[in-house]
Amino acid sequence: MKDYLKELKNPIYQTVGEAAEEMGVVAYAVGGVVRDIFLNRNSNDIDIVVVGSGIELAQATAAKISPHLSVNVYRNFGTAQFTHNGTMVEFVGARKESYSHDSRKPIVEDGTLQDDQNRRDFTINALAIALNGPDKGCIIDSFHGIDDIHNKLIRTPLDPDITFSDDPLRMLRAIRFASQLNFTIVPETYDAIVRNAPRLEIISQERIAEEMNKILLSHKPSIGLSLLEKTGLLSLFLPELVALKGVETINGLKHKDNFLHTLEVVDKIALVSNNLYLIWAALLHDIAKPKTKRFDEKIGWTFHGHEVVGARMVPNIFKRLKLPCNEKMKYVQKLVGLHLRPQALVDDTITDSAVRRLLFEAGDDVDDLMLLCEADITSKNMNKVKQYLQNFAIVRQKFVEIEEKDKIRNWRPPIDGEIIMKTFQLKPSREVGTIKDAVCNAILDGLIENTYEAAYAYMVEVGKGLGLEVRIEN
């Protein structure tokens, strides 16, 4: 029989086994590290289950490593953890759980290894390797999880209705694993997700967003996103995305399915970048199309201004999902608001001022903006795709030329609000903003040079046009 301890490369497992042997209990490596042996993946997860006290085993193991190693104990949950050489090691006693209908917090009782495996979310995660005892080195696979790994299947160990009703987050985890591993959710498990989808309401937005982020960072996020939509889960936390789905036809003219288009764009971004918030920008870039959709008898379907409306929707979506409402949100908002602009720069008669203005507005995010724009080309007409990409190559070259000449990326105008208020003896007001914008636009449009002297003179001219007098000369 194969000794699977040899597959556990971290020496901590041997130390845990020795500590468990000295305590007279049996410990097991469980979860992702065991699953990933059969997937040929490296795993940093170290989860230990012991038929006994997880807290006492954690303390005994830490003491064998170093008398100075600190152990974090969570007595209410019967768990403990410590970090050694940058790796977190978590311990829990084998247990069985029961749940009330309106909570995902379990009632916990001591149990056997079988009880502990019963409570696992999926068969592929219900695997254990004995670290000591008579079965040392053996793998315990009570639910044929190894077969499911080989067959690329996601299923629950026990009744999926009970599994998902007890902990609805497992429905998102099923879809996340399907997306990350390119596995198929078996029909009875899939159907149980559909039936239990409304139970997601008891899960916090933070936990939902955490699973959503992992799906978006999958090699092919559309697998998970499509499953979220089909099972009804997506409509519960991101209905704006579901609203993109479908095609409408009037007078023989139809628009594309913007949900499917969005999935294509997200997949294309995921192939070239692991920047989570660039992928979020791809997910939300057309989010306002349902709100801006109009039919024009002459030109057909239009979505005028969807980039502007979409940018305004981003903060509310981030706030609702408890995503970070900081510079990361502003980055997504910026890319959504600017994603149509590069296409407008491909005309041969494009002015330097238009390129200069986009460079100014995009700043250091201009390269990510171009990745989004290129991913946004999902036409099945390869000649059209080729032309678009050639156009974007021209835009990229113009960016380089203008940046070398004007150094406009992340530029700040030489005249700020403080100078304007001091010159005209103004308090913060609309006039200050009007003058500041006028100076900035004049430089971006090439009307004046990008110097303090030229900007100051123009500021004075604009101020006089507003009926203001210079109170303090330069």
Secondary structure, 3 states (H helix, E strand, C coil): CCCHHHHCCCCHHHHHHHHHHHHCCCEEEECHHHHHHHCCCCCCCEEEEECCCHHHHHHHHHHHHCCCCCCEEECCCCEEEEEECCEEEEEEECEEEECCCCCCCCEEEECCHHHHHHCCCCHHHCEEEECCCCCCCCEEECCCHHHHHHHCEECCCCCHHHHHHHCCHHHHHHHHHHHHHCCEECHHHHHHHHHHHHHHHHCCHHHHHHHHHHHHCCCCHHHHHHHHHHHCCHHHHCHHHHCCCCCCEECCEECCCHHHHHHHHHHHHHHHCCCHHHHHHHHHCCCCHHHHCEEECCCEEECCCHHHHHHHHHHHHHHHCCCCCCHHHHHHHHHHHHCCCHHHHCCCCCCHHHHHHHHHHHHHHHHHHHHHHHHCCCCCCHHHHHHHHHHHHHHHHHHHHHHHHHCCCCCCCCCCHHHHHHHHCCCCCHHHHHHHHHHHHHHHCCCCCCCHHHHHHHHHHHHHHCCCCCCCCC
